[in-house]
Amino acid sequence: MNAGSVLGAAPALPLDEAGPYVAGAYIVFLVLILIYVAIMALRLSRFERDLRELDEAVEARKARQEGEEEAS
């Protein structure tokens, strides 16, 4: 028995019965996309926070070095 005969023997769902399954599949897909977007937003906010902290550290280091140069 090959794959073609198995697929040919399996009847397709009539449209009136397939509707709830299609709607369910779209809902699951939409939920997965929303979860993905939420995770990416959290990662982006964490990345921006880390970048801001690094920028502040660089500015503080520059100010400290300029203060040491002026004192010399």
N, C-alpha and C positions, 0 to 999 in steps of 0.2 A: 504494500500500500504506500503510495507516494503522497507528498504534501498536496499536490493538486487535487487528488481525489478526496482527501480529507476536507480541504477547504471547499471543494465543490459540493460535498454532501452536507456541510453545515449550512442551514438556512440563515439568511440575514434576518435581523429583527425588523419587524414592520415599524414604520415611522411612528405610529401612535404608541408603541411600546418602548421605542428607543429614546424618546424625548426626555424622560427623567434621567436616564443614564448620561445623555449628552449634557444636560443642564448640570448634573452632579460633577461631571468631568470639568466643565468650565469653572464651576465654583471652586473645586480643588485647585485647579491651575491658578485662579485669581488669588486664593489664599496663599499659595506658595510664592507667588510674585510679591505679594504684600509683605510676607515674612522676609524675603530676600532684601527688599528695599529697606525695611526697618533695620536689618542687620547692617547693611551698608551705611545707613545714616548714623548708626551708633559708632561704627568704625571711623567714619569721617569726622565725627565730633571728637572722638578720642585722639585722632591724628592731629586735628587742628589745635587741641589743647596742648599736646606734646610739642608741636611746632611753636606755639606761643611761649611755652616754658623755655625752650631752647633759645628763642629770640631774646627773651628777658635775660637769660644767663650770659649770652654774648654781649648784650648791652652793658650789663654789670661788669663784665670782665674788661670791656673797652674803657669804661669809666674808671675802673680801678687802675688800669695801666696808665691812663692819661694823668691820673692823680699822682702816681709814683714818678712819672717823668717830670712833672712840674716840681715835685719836691726835690728832685736831684739837681 
